[in-house]
Amino acid sequence: FSEIKTLSAENAAKSDSYLIDTYRAAKQLDKALALAEKGLKEYPNDQDFKMLYADLLAESGKSAESIKLLQDMLTDKEDDQKVYAAMVQIYQRDKKFKDAEKVLLSSEKYFKNSESFNFMLGSIYEREKEFEKAETVFKKILESNPEHTASLNYLGYMLADQGIRLEEALRMIKKAVDQEPSNGAYLDSLGWVYYKLNRNDEAETYLKKAADRVRKDPTVHDHLGDLYYRKGQYEQARVAWEQSLAFGQDEEESRKIQKKVEELKIKLAQLEKK
């Protein structure tokens, strides 16, 4: 990416953005921030770069400063949709779901694509555990577009995760996977609903496929760990859960998985004594 920047001044901002994402993936946030701060001076009118910097600030624990930067970018024009969406994402990452909901609802007029707006709203309701509201919104999308794969997957996974209406969830997720058979998130959802249906062989098939495509997704590895534990393959369960911990960024979820690992260690110690 650094070499690309030297070849084309036109693509300089984009090259720096890719390089910043690379630093983030490598968990070198200090390097990402330093490059972003330098880029702000080089590309002061690049709105996408400003939003990238705002996201980095939030990731580094400066969410209030990030939100202020985004608010200053608002112009009461159609482009504000991207800015509001960035604000919603930051609030969601900080688990301030009511703030995310408030910002999104106040910005509806800027969203020319109602599916995009409703999908974001449905996901917020789901994170707030307002499952009935979330289902209503996702069904609204599917009424106008029955092939909307993201909604099929999200609603199906939401039902599966609650352990309710599993056959209905399976139909929706299979429909999403049929349309996007290489989508790792959808494959994980399919594996998870099979797990909930106690169809373990099919669950393992699709969870492994998901892990092959999204190797650093902590949720996929957590699901695999649960499956291996159920099957009595305790060493594989431990490895899967530890991989989930290695890739995880959500402290609350990581604590839950760490508890599984600790309980498994106790169980293995007890089995050794026998």
C-alpha positions in Angstrom: 0.0 0.0 0.0 2.9 2.4 0.7 4.3 1.7 -2.8 0.9 2.3 -4.4 0.9 5.8 -2.8 4.2 6.7 -4.4 2.9 5.7 -7.9 -0.3 7.7 -7.9 -1.1 11.0 -6.1 -4.8 10.5 -7.0 -4.9 7.3 -4.9 -2.9 8.6 -2.0 -5.8 9.0 0.5 -7.2 5.6 -0.5 -3.7 4.0 -0.1 -3.3 5.5 3.4 -6.8 4.2 4.3 -5.8 0.7 3.3 -2.6 1.0 5.2 -4.5 2.2 8.3 -6.9 -0.7 8.1 -3.8 -3.0 7.9 -2.4 -1.5 11.1 -5.8 -1.9 12.8 -6.0 -5.6 11.8 -2.5 -6.0 13.2 -3.7 -4.3 16.4 -1.1 -1.5 15.9 -3.6 1.3 16.7 -0.9 3.8 17.6 0.6 3.5 14.0 -2.9 3.7 12.5 -3.7 6.9 14.5 -0.4 8.5 13.7 -1.0 7.9 9.9 -4.6 9.1 10.1 -3.6 12.4 11.9 -0.9 13.0 9.2 -3.5 12.2 6.5 -6.0 14.8 7.9 -3.4 17.5 7.1 -2.8 16.1 3.6 -6.4 15.5 2.7 -8.4 18.1 4.7 -11.4 17.9 2.4 -11.7 14.1 2.1 -14.9 13.3 4.1 -14.3 9.5 4.0 -10.8 10.0 5.5 -12.3 12.2 8.3 -14.8 9.5 9.1 -12.1 6.9 9.2 -10.2 9.1 11.6 -13.3 9.5 13.7 -13.8 5.7 13.9 -10.1 5.3 15.0 -10.6 7.9 17.7 -13.6 5.9 19.0 -11.7 2.6 18.9 -9.0 4.2 20.9 -11.4 5.2 23.7 -12.1 8.8 22.6 -15.8 8.3 21.5 -16.9 11.7 22.7 -14.2 13.4 20.6 -15.1 11.2 17.7 -18.8 12.0 17.8 -18.0 15.7 18.0 -15.9 15.5 14.9 -18.7 13.7 13.0 -21.3 16.3 14.2 -19.1 19.1 12.9 -19.2 17.4 9.5 -23.0 17.5 9.1 -24.2 19.9 6.4 -27.9 19.1 6.2 -27.4 17.5 2.8 -27.8 14.0 1.4 -24.2 13.1 2.2 -25.1 13.3 5.9 -26.4 9.8 5.6 -22.8 8.4 5.8 -21.9 10.6 8.7 -25.0 9.6 10.7 -24.3 5.9 9.9 -20.8 6.3 11.2 -22.2 7.8 14.5 -24.6 5.0 14.8 -21.8 2.5 14.4 -19.7 4.1 17.1 -22.6 4.2 19.6 -23.3 0.5 18.8 -19.7 -0.5 19.4 -19.8 1.3 22.7 -23.1 -0.5 23.5 -24.9 2.8 23.8 -27.9 1.4 21.8 -30.4 4.0 22.9 -28.1 6.8 21.6 -27.7 4.8 18.4 -31.4 4.5 18.0 -32.0 8.2 18.7 -29.4 9.3 16.1 -30.7 6.9 13.5 -34.4 7.8 13.9 -33.5 11.5 13.8 -31.6 11.0 10.5 -34.2 9.0 8.6 -34.9 11.7 6.0 -31.3 11.4 4.7 -31.6 7.7 3.9 -32.8 7.4 0.4 -32.5 3.6 0.7 -35.2 2.5 3.1 -33.8 -1.0 3.3 -30.5 0.3 4.6 -32.2 2.4 7.2 -34.6 -0.3 8.3 -31.8 -2.9 8.5 -29.7 -0.7 10.8 -32.8 0.0 12.9 -33.6 -3.7 13.2 -30.1 -4.5 14.2 -30.2 -1.8 16.9 -33.5 -3.2 18.3 -32.0 -6.7 18.3 -29.0 -5.5 20.3 -31.4 -3.8 22.7 -33.1 -7.2 23.0 -36.3 -5.6 21.6 -36.8 -8.8 19.6 -40.4 -8.2 18.6 -39.6 -4.7 17.3 -36.6 -6.1 15.4 -38.6 -8.9 13.8 -41.3 -6.4 12.7 -38.6 -4.2 11.0 -36.9 -7.2 9.3 -40.2 -8.5 8.1 -41.0 -5.1 6.7 -37.9 -5.3 4.5 -38.7 -8.9 3.5 -42.3 -7.9 2.5 -40.9 -5.6 -0.1 -37.9 -7.6 -1.0 -38.2 -11.4 -0.1 -34.7 -12.0 -1.4 -33.0 -9.6 1.0 -30.3 -11.9 2.1 -29.0 -9.8 5.0 -32.4 -9.7 6.6 -33.1 -13.3 6.0 -29.9 -14.2 7.7 -30.3 -11.7 10.6 -33.8 -12.6 11.4 -33.1 -16.3 11.1 -30.1 -16.1 13.3 -32.0 -14.0 15.9 -34.7 -16.7 16.1 -32.1 -19.5 16.2 -30.1 -17.8 19.0 -33.3 -17.6 21.1 -34.0 -21.3 20.3 -37.5 -20.5 18.9 -39.2 -21.3 15.6 -36.2 -23.2 14.5 -37.6 -24.7 11.3 -38.7 -21.2 10.2 -35.2 -19.9 11.1 -33.6 -22.7 9.1 -35.7 -21.9 6.0 -34.7 -18.3 6.1 -31.0 -18.9 6.6 -30.9 -21.6 3.9 -32.4 -19.2 1.5 -29.7 -16.7 2.3 -26.9 -19.3 1.9 -28.4 -20.5 -1.4 -28.0 -17.0 -2.7 -24.5 -16.4 -1.2 -22.9 -19.8 -0.6 -19.5 -18.3 0.2 -20.7 -15.9 2.8 -19.0 -16.9 6.1 -21.5 -15.1 8.3 -24.4 -16.9 6.7 -22.6 -20.3 6.9 -22.1 -19.7 10.6 -25.8 -18.9 11.0 -26.7 -22.1 9.2 -24.3 -24.2 11.3 -25.8 -22.5 14.5 -29.4 -23.3 13.6 -28.4 -26.9 12.9 -26.7 -26.9 16.3 -29.9 -25.7 17.9 -31.8 -28.4 16.1 -29.4 -31.0 17.5 -28.3 -31.9 13.9 -24.7 -32.0 14.9 -23.1 -33.4 11.8 -24.7 -30.7 9.6 -23.8 -28.1 12.2 -20.1 -29.2 12.1 -20.1 -29.1 8.3 -21.3 -25.5 8.0 -19.4 -24.2 11.0 -16.2 -25.5 9.6 -17.0 -24.0 6.2 -17.6 -20.7 8.0 -14.3 -20.9 9.9 -12.5 -21.5 6.6 -13.9 -18.2 5.2 -13.9 -16.0 8.3 -10.9 -17.4 10.2 -10.7 -14.5 12.7 -14.4 -14.3 13.6 -14.6 -15.0 17.4 -18.3 -16.0 17.2 -17.6 -18.8 14.7 -14.9 -20.3 16.9 -17.2 -20.0 19.9 -19.9 -21.9 18.1 -17.5 -24.6 17.1 -16.3 -24.9 20.7 -19.9 -25.4 21.9 -20.5 -28.1 19.3 -17.3 -29.9 20.1 -18.1 -29.8 23.8 -21.5 -31.3 23.1 -19.9 -34.1 21.1 -17.4 -34.8 24.0 -14.4 -33.6 21.9 -13.1 -31.6 24.7 -9.6 -30.8 23.4 -11.0 -29.5 20.2 -13.6 -27.4 22.2 -10.7 -25.9 24.2 -8.8 -25.0 21.1 -11.8 -23.4 19.4 -12.7 -21.3 22.5 -9.1 -20.2 22.9 -9.1 -19.1 19.3 -12.3 -17.2 19.9 -10.6 -15.4 22.8 -7.6 -14.6 20.7 -9.7 -12.9 18.0 -12.4 -11.4 20.3 -12.7 -7.7 21.0 -15.9 -7.6 23.1 -14.9 -7.8 26.8 -18.3 -9.1 27.9 -18.4 -11.9 25.4 -14.7 -12.8 26.1 -15.6 -13.2 29.8 -18.3 -15.7 28.9 -15.9 -17.7 26.8 -13.1 -17.6 29.4 -15.6 -19.0 31.9 -16.3 -21.9 29.5 -12.5 -22.6 29.2 -12.0 -22.5 33.0 -15.0 -24.9 33.5 -13.7 -27.2 30.8 -10.3 -27.3 32.6 -12.0 -28.3 35.8 -14.0 -31.0 34.0 -10.8 -32.4 32.3 -9.0 -32.5 35.7 -11.9 -34.5 37.2 -11.9 -36.9 34.3 -8.2 -37.5 34.7 -8.7 -38.5 38.3 -11.2 -41.1 37.2 
